[in-house]
Amino acid sequence: MSEDGIPEGTITLDELAELACLFDRYEFAFDPRSLTAREAESDFEERIRTLFAERVQPHYASISFAAFHCRIKSLCRAYLRKNAP
């Protein structure tokens, strides 16, 4: 396990940057009901489900989807704080 609580090799920095961008587009949208915000949220959720199904579930049965999802959102918030424009 890495220090951030996600198993090593589960998510790359580039993937985290991509997820953080999607997260930012819907979580902090001026209008969360806008098409852009809803599409970003849908893309984010789909990407999380794919990562979980491909990299976590087969190897780490003790990690639930809910825990993985929460941790990714926390990592996205931290990434955005550290990499604010």
Buried (B, 14 or more C-beta within 10 A) or exposed (E): EEEEEBBEEBBEEEBBEBBBBBBBBBBEBEEEEEEEBBEBBEBBEEBBEEBBEEBBBEEBEEBEEEBBBEBBBEBBBEBBEEEEE
